[in-house]
């Protein structure tokens, strides 16, 4: 950032855009002083902010697909209902 007000200018612009503050990450990547900066910095910042959620989504979908493909015999439901009823 060149000036102290640059961050607040980017934050204010990000608040004007609906949705989460992903646009602020792109702005900060664009304004970085060291390499990568500019378009490469903005792209890297966007990938860095999206990547954790994307990996969790892929992992969760994979786990859900594995659980859905497993044969259902009722033991898991019995275990859960036993645990829930004993806590009451």
Secondary structure, DSSP 8 states (H G I E B T S, - for coil): --STHHHHHHHHHHHHSSSSTHHHHHHHHHT-SSSS-THHHHHHHHHHHHHHHHHHHHHHHHHHHHHHHS---SHHHHHHHHHHHHH-
